């Protein structure tokens, strides 16, 4: 599994380009903006994009959905409860920014336990309501190759945590459909139960591990 991260405007969200090394099939996670840079990586690596996945429906994670979908023909995936946010600036919060975002509607609505397959790789959907009602994380129990974090055990799992879990912090719960109690329960019951060496790729900021967050995150 190859993992490329791009920090995208307008709020410095992490966009992840995740590819199967054997087949060059790929998924794009949270394309918040900067379509041209994302497309350049896709073209340079000769990737075949199989899905565009939003971990939730806020503007900084969906801004390039439309351009990417048009350019690649890939289906757009999001958690069921967040799907109405995509085309509505008042719900995806772009109404408060200089440029309003109206994303295409989703082609597939994800639920807890679903899998997204690309080439010989797959990501398991973990529903983690709290930051938003339909927020989700994506988990692979045994990622290998260039996607491995420096110093990580070969074969350690990876988790794309969106705005649910960060290094030393957790997501906001004071925005529409957010719920602080649900957020902490989601993390404790569904994420902190993963192996300690699972590498966490968050929606903002640096990578961490489940073990580090279990031991040191002051919000948990």
Beta strands, then each sheet from edge to edge (+ up, - down):
strand 1: 2-8
strand 2: 13-19
strand 3: 25-29
strand 4: 48-54
strand 5: 75-79
strand 6: 108-110
strand 7: 115-118
strand 8: 121-127
strand 9: 136-140
strand 10: 158-162
strand 11: 165-166
strand 12: 169-170
strand 13: 199-202
strand 14: 208-209
sheet 1: 1+ 2- 3+ 4+ 5+ 6+
sheet 2: 7+ 8- 9+ 10- 13- 14+
sheet 3: 11+ 12-
end
